[in-house]
């Protein structure tokens, strides 16, 4: 019996053998992981840009740098 032969409903029959062939191949998994990590980093960078544009945050950072550079 051909595992890829469609059933009466037009859906191929999924057998243990065909499932093993389909789901055991992890080609491209590392690329997908890199893509997800890159998208997360871009989203985080976008959040930082929005936060850093805030006048309140900018004032806190300016004050922090001034205090760090002031010789007491």
Phi, psi and omega in degrees: 000135179280119182292341181266358179289124182297147176280187180298334181272357178088003181259129179299145180285130179261111178254171179301319181294314181291325177296319178297318179294320184285311191266353180274345181276115180253028177299129178088359182295318180295321179297319178296321178296318178297320180296317179294317179296321178294319179295322178294320179294320178294319178296319178295318178297321177297319177297319179297320179298315179297317180294318183290338179282349180292135180296324181296314179293319179299319178295319179297318180292320177298316179297319179298316180293319179299315180294324180291327183269350180281129178273124182260000000 
